[in-house]
Every structure is written in structure tokens, then in C-alpha cells.
């Protein structure tokens, strides 16, 4: 776990500079922000398996989703100072990309839940856990339906609403674990 924690410093160190060399700085943010999924699993179990890797990938997809929405409020300033972002890369057509990130996040989270619970899982645990992934996805779809990339204040409100998306997933997963 200590080595995994030290490795986490790499994406944390790269992210602040990523806007200068890639159109995908949100990937580096996702790599840094979601490392805890791997670290917690290793600290708990002593090893790494596919379930936390899938959860990590789901978190990266979610980060690409919400931070692209966030980046639309800064798109003009980013262009003026010459920094890159997925918002600038996607331009006027972010929806197909955001939809893809949303679907990836939900499917990867669902697969992680199925693997983590295992074949002997209580069926109710599985239903509740997967329900969390799907309600999480519903919240993302709700954001996508309301997105107006020309309205910086709305982009900020939608970005902030991702706190609720995370709470939905955590609540369902916690209830699933208690069953």
C-alpha cells in the first residue's frame, strides 16, 4: 500500500502541467483523483484485483465527464492563454463524448460491483449495488440533458451537482455492503 501511495504522486505531479502539453488534461486529473480506489483495495486486501481496477477506470470516465463540463466555463480564457482541455477539443459537440464517458463510467462501475461481490453474493446486495451504479448514471444523464455549454453558471451548477452523483453511488454501495 505504501508503494501504491508513492506511485500516486506521479499523476498528481503531472496534472498541473497537463494543460500545456495535451488536449486531455482531465485524464491526468482522473488518474490522480481516483487512485484512492486502488490504494484502499490494496490496503484492505494486500493485493490488487480486477474489481478495483474497473472502479478506478469508472472514476476516470466520471472525471472526464464532470471536468469537461467544468472546463466549458473556462473555455474562452483557456483559448486566450493557450492552454488545452477536452472542452476546447470537443468544441460545440461535447454530447457524444460526454455520453460515452457516462456509459463507460456506469458499465465499468457495474462490472466492478459484480466482480467485488462475487458469484456467491446475496441477490439483494447485487440489486442494490447495481442500482447505485444505474442511479449514478441517471444523475449523469440528467446533467447531460440540462447542459448548455454557452452558460458558464449552468456549467458550474452541473459540475457541482456531481457531489450528488458520488453520494448516490456511495449510499447504494454502503447499503449493499450492509446486506
KAHUNOR-V907533 format. One record per residue. RES is the residue in one small letter. PHI is phi as a letter, one per 20 degrees, with the letter a starting at -180 (* if undefined). PSI is psi as a letter, one per 30 degrees, with the letter a starting at -180 (NA if undefined). BURIAL is b if it has 9 or more other C-alpha atoms within 8 Angstrom, else e. Layout:
res: [RES;RES]
phi: [PHI;PHI]
psi: [PSI;PSI]
burial: [BURIAL;BURIAL]
//
This chain:
res: [x;x;x;x;x;x;x;x;x;x;x;x;x;x;x;x;x;x;x;x;x;x;x;x;x;x;x;x;x;x;x;x;x;x;x;x;x;x;x;x;x;x;x;x;x;x;x;x;x;x;x;x;x;x;x;x;x;x;x;x;x;x;x;x;x;x;x;x;x;x;x;x;x;x;x;x;x;x;x;x;x;x;x;x;x;x;x;x;x;x;x;x;x;x;x;x;x;x;x;x;x;x;x;x;x;x;x;x;x;x;x;x;x;x;x;x;x;x;x;x;x;x;x;x;x;x;x;x;x;x;x;x;x;x;x;x;x;x;x;x;x;x;x;x;x;x;x;x;x;x;x;x;x;x;x;x;x;x;x;x;x;x;x;x;x;x;x;x;x;x;x;x;x;x;x;x;x;x;x]
phi: [*;f;f;f;f;f;f;f;f;f;f;f;f;f;g;g;d;f;f;e;c;b;f;d;f;f;f;f;f;f;g;f;f;e;g;g;f;f;f;f;f;f;f;f;d;n;b;d;c;f;g;f;f;f;f;f;f;f;f;f;f;f;f;g;f;f;f;f;g;g;f;f;f;d;g;f;f;f;f;f;e;m;e;d;a;f;f;f;f;e;l;f;c;e;g;g;f;f;f;f;f;f;f;f;f;f;f;f;f;f;f;f;f;f;f;f;f;m;f;e;f;f;g;f;g;f;f;f;f;f;g;f;f;f;f;g;f;f;f;f;f;g;f;f;f;e;f;c;f;e;d;f;f;f;g;f;f;f;g;f;f;f;g;f;g;f;f;g;f;f;g;f;f;f;f;g;f;e;f]
psi: [e;e;e;e;e;e;e;f;f;e;e;e;e;e;e;f;f;e;f;f;f;l;f;h;f;f;e;e;e;e;e;e;e;g;f;e;e;e;e;e;e;e;e;e;f;f;l;k;a;e;e;f;e;e;e;e;e;e;e;e;e;e;e;e;d;e;f;e;e;e;f;f;f;g;e;e;e;e;e;e;f;g;l;l;l;e;e;e;e;f;b;f;i;f;e;e;e;e;e;e;e;e;e;e;e;e;e;e;e;e;e;e;e;e;e;e;e;l;f;g;k;k;e;e;e;e;e;e;e;e;e;e;e;e;e;e;e;e;e;e;e;e;e;e;f;f;k;j;f;f;j;e;e;e;e;e;e;e;e;f;f;f;e;e;e;e;e;e;e;e;e;e;e;e;e;e;f;f;NA]
burial: [e;e;e;b;b;e;e;b;b;e;b;b;e;b;b;e;e;b;b;e;e;b;b;b;b;b;b;b;b;b;b;b;e;b;b;e;b;b;b;e;b;b;b;e;e;e;e;b;e;e;b;b;b;b;b;b;b;b;b;b;b;b;b;b;b;b;b;b;b;b;b;b;b;b;b;e;e;b;b;e;e;e;e;b;b;b;b;b;e;b;e;e;e;b;e;e;b;b;b;e;b;b;b;b;b;b;b;b;b;b;b;b;b;b;b;e;b;e;e;e;e;e;e;e;b;b;e;b;b;b;b;b;b;b;b;b;b;e;b;b;b;e;b;b;e;e;b;e;b;e;e;b;e;b;b;b;e;b;b;e;e;b;e;e;b;b;e;b;b;b;b;b;b;e;b;b;e;e;e]
//
